[in-house]
Amino acid sequence: MSVNPNIDQISPNAQLNIANSIKNNWQLDEVKALYALPFNDLLFKAQTVHRDNFDPNEVQISSLLSIKTGSCSEDCGYCPQSARYDSDLTPEALMPVDEVIKSAKLAKDQGASRFCMGAAWRSPKDKDIERVVEMVQGVKALGMETCVTLGMLNDKQTAALKEGGLDYYNHNLDTSEEYYSEVITTRTYQDRLDTLERVRDSGINVCCGGIVGMGESDDDRANLLIELANLPKHPESVPINMLVKVEGTPLSNTEALDPLVFIRTVAVARILMPQSRVRLSAGRKEMSDEMQALCFFAGANSIFYGDKLLTTDNPMSNHDLALFDRLGIYSGGSSYA
C-alpha cells in the first residue's frame, strides 16, 4: 500500500477530531487518505480516538462455540463448513442445549463475558430458532452476554430471538460489495444488508465486520469499512478477521496479507467507528504477539478466546492471558447494557 508522507494533503473532513462524534457519511477519498497516512501518524490518531471512548488497557473477551457444524449449502470461498468443499471437516448436528450451557459455563470460568454461538446454516428453520432461544436463555442465566450467528433471518425469527433475550446478532458483510461476488455467489450483498436491517429494527445489537486477506484490493478494504461505518447506526461490535487459509477451500492458496495492512485496517476501523468494540477474530493464531500488541494499540479492544474459533484453531487461553499480563491489559465487559 502506498504511503502519503504529507498529512496536509489529507482532506479536511478526514482530519476532523471525530473522537466524540459519530459520522455516517464517509467517502472513499477520506478513508483512503486515512489508510495512506504514515504508520505512526495513523496509529496515533487511532489511539487518540480510542482513549477518548474506551479504557485503553481493557479488552473484552468473547468465546465462540460452533453449535451446528458443516453441511452448509453456501459457497463462501473461505469457509470449510461449506458442503461444496472437501476440507476434511466432520459435520455435526445442532448440539443439545445442556451441552451448550456447559460450554458457556466453562468459558465464563475462563474469563469470557460474552458467549457466541454459531451455526452453519444459510437460513435457520423456525424449529431451530426455538432451540437456539433455549440456549440463549440458559447462557443469560449464567450472567453472560449472548450472541448468535445463524445466517439469514426473517422477521418472525428475528422477533423470536429478541423476545428470547438475545443481546447480539453477528452477520458479517465479509468484504466490499464490489469484491463480494469473487468470494460468494449463493447469497447477495443485499441479502446481508436486509438481515442486518431486521436485526437492528428488532432492537438487537449488531455484530458485523469482515475478512481481509482474501485477495481484495486496498479500495475493497476501504469500501468494506465505509459500508460498516455508513450503516444507520454503527455496529456495536466490529470483528476484523484475517483470512485463515483452509486446505480444500477456494481461497486456500491466497497470497498472505502484509501484517501492517491488517493493523492499518484495525486503526481505520477504530477511527471510523469510535464507539464500537473492534474485535480481533479469525487469524490470531497466525499473528505474532507483537502484531497483536500493535492491533490493541491501533484500537482493537475485544478478542475471541479459547482454542477454537468455530472450526479453526485459535491461540490457547493461557497464551492470551500471558500476553495480556505482558502488555498490562485486563479483561472487562461490554460498554453496552
N, C-alpha and C positions, 0 to 999 in steps of 0.2 A: 504494500500500500504506500502511495506517495505521501510525503510529509511536507506541509507548507510551513516554513520557518517564520513567516511573518504573521503574527497574531492580528495585526492591524487590518489584514485582508479579510478577516472573518466578518461576516455580515453583522450589522448592529444588533439584530434580533438574537443572533446566536451568542452575543456577548452579554446579554442581559443577565443580571443576577436573578435566577429563577428559583433560588433555594426555597422561598416561601410562597411561590405562586405555582399554579397548575396551568399548563398550556396544552391545548388540544388541536393546534393547527400548525404543526411542524411541517416545514417544506424540505425537499430533498437537498437543496443547496445549503441550508442551515446545518443539517445533520452531517452531510459530507464535510463541511467546514470543521465541525467538531472532531470527526474522525481524523482529519488531516492535521490537527494541532500537534506540535511536538509532544512526545510521550509524557514528559514531566509536566507540561502545562495542562494536558488533558486530565491526568491523574490528580493534579492539584485542584482543578475545577470540580472534578467529580467528588473528591474528598471533602471539599468545602460544602457542596450541596448535601453530602451525606451527613456531615456533622450538624448541619442546620436542621436536620429532620430525624436523626437517629443517634443513639449512643454508638460511637464509632468502634467500641470494643465489645459489642454484644451481637451475637449471631443466633438466629432462631433455628432450631433443629426439628426437622420433619423426618418421619420414617415412612417408607413406601413398601407396600405389600401387593404382590400380584394375586388377586383373589380368583381370577379365572384366566388361564394361560393358554395361548396359542389358538390355532384353528380360526384365525380371523380372516374374513373374506376380502379385506382391503389389500392394496398393493403398495403400501408405503415402502419406499425403496431402502429405508434404513432399518426396518423392523423385522426381527427374527420370528415374531409371532404370526406373521402372515402365512396362511395356508399355501400360498403360491411358491414359497421358497423352501429349499432344503437346508435348514440351518441346524439340524440335529436337536431341535427343541421338542420336548415331550409335552403334548397338550394335556391340560388338566381342567377338569370341570370346575364350576363355581364351588368355592370352599364352603364347608359348614360354618354357620355363624359362630359357634363356640370356639372353633379353631382360630378364626379371625380375631375374636376378643382376646384370646390367649396371646396371640402375636402382638396385639396392641399393648397389652399389659407389660410384656417384656420390653417393648420399645419405650414405654414410659419409664420403666425402671432404669433404662439405659440413658435417659435424659431427653427423649423426644417430647415435644409439647404438641405436635400435630401428627396425626396418623392418616396417611393417604392410602387409598385402596384403588387399584387399577384392574380393569377387566378388559380383555381383548375382544371387544365387540365392535361391529360397525354401528349398530344401534341396539340397545337392550330391549328385551320384551318386558311387558308390564309385570309379569310374574317375577322376572329378575329384579326389577326395581323394588318389589316387596321384600325380597331377601336382603337387598342392599340397605334398605331403610332399617331393617333389624340390626344390621352390622353397625350402621351409623349411630343408632340409639345406644347400642352396647358400648361403643367406643366413647361416646359422650358421657356415659355413666362413669367412666374412669376419670373424667375431668380433663380429657384431651380435646383439642380441636379436630374436626373431621374434614376430610377432602376425598372426593372420588373422581375418577376419570373412567367413563363408560362408553365414550363415543357420542354420536349424535342423539339428542333428546327431542321428544315432542313436548307440547305444553302440559299434558297430563302428567308425564313423568317428572318434568321439572317441578311442578307443583307438589307432587308426592315427596320428592326429596327435600323441598323447602319445609313442608309440613313435618317431615321426619326429623328436622333439626340440623340438616347438613350445613356446615359453615362455608366450605369452599368447593367449587367445581373446577377441575382442570380440563382445559380443552385448548391445546396449543395451535397456533397458526402455522408453525413449523418453519416457514420461510416467507419470502415476498410473494405477492400474488403473481408477479411476472415469472418467477422461477418455479412456482408450485407444481405445474404440470410435468416438470422434469423429475419430480420426486413421487408424486401421487396422481393417479388418474381415476380412482374409483369414488372419489368424492370431490366436490368443488370447493374453492376458497369460500364462496358464498355460503355453502353448507356450514362451514365452520363459523363464519360470522353470524349466521342465523342461530346456531346453538348458543353462542356467546350472548346474543341479544336476549334469548329466552332466559338464560341463567341470570343475567343482570336484572331483567324486568321482574323476576321472581323474588329478588332480594337476596339471592345467594352471592357471596363474594366470588370474584373471578380470579382464577389462577391461569395465566396464559402467557406463553413465551414462544420459544422456537429453538431450532437446532442450527448451529453454524458448523462449517467444515464439510458441507455436502457438495462442494464444487460450485457453490454460488459465488457471485461477484461482490465486490465492495458495495455497489449500489443495491444489491439484493439485501445485504445485511442492514444497510441504512433504511431501506424501504420496509423491512420487517419491523424495525423499531418504530418507524413512523406509524405503521398500521396499529401497533400496540398503544403508542402514546396519543394517537388521534381518535381512539375509541371515545364514546361519550363520557366514560369515566375510566381512568387508568386502572388496569388490573391491580388488585391488592397484592398479588404475588406474580412475579415475572421470572419463571425459570429460564435460565440460559444454558442450553445443553451443547456440549461438544460431541460431534458425531462419534459414536462407538462403532467401529467397523467390524461387523459380524460376518464371518465366512458364510457364504450361501446367499447373502442378500446382494442386491444390485450395486450398492454403494460400498461394498467391502474393499474395493481397491482404490477408493478415492484418495487423492493426494492429501497428506496431512496438512492441517491448518497451522500457520505461524502462531505460536502461543501469544505473541504480542498483539496480534489481530484479535484474538479472543479476549484478551484483557481490555483492549480498546472498546470492544463491544459491550463489555460489562460496564465500563466507565460511561459510555454514551447512554446506555440504558438508565444508569443512575441519574444522569443529568436530565434526560427527557421525562423520567417518571420519578420525581424526587421523593415521593411519599410511599412508593411501592417497596415491598420486600423483593430484592433481586436475589434469586437463588442459584447457586452453583448446583447443577443437577447432573445429568449423564456426562460421563467422560472424566470425572475427577480421579479415577484410578490411574489414568494416563497422565495426570498433571503432577508436576513436582511440587514439593512443599513450598518452594519459592514462588512458583506460578500461582498457587492458591493464595499465598500471602499477598501478592500483588492484586489479585482479584478482590480480596477483602479491603485492601486499601482503595481500590477503584470503586467501592460501594456495594459489593456483594455482602449481604447480611442474613443469608439463610442457606442451609445445605440440606441435602438428603443424607441420612445417617444410617449405617448398617452395612452388612457385607453384600447385599443385593439391591439393585435398583430395577424392579420388575424382573427382568431375566438376565441382566448384565451385571458384571462384578462392580462393586463399589469399595472404596477404602474401608478397612476394618475399623470398627468403632474405637478401639483403643488407640489406633493411629491418629484418628481425628482428635481425640482428647489430648493426646500428647502434643499435637500441632497447636491446638488451642492454648495449651499451657505455655508453649514456647513463645507464642505471639501475645500472650496476656489477654486472650479473648475468653469470654464466658458465654454460656448458653442462656438464652432468655426466651420469652414467649412472643406472641404476635403483638403488633401495635394496634390491631383491630379487635374490637369486642366480639 
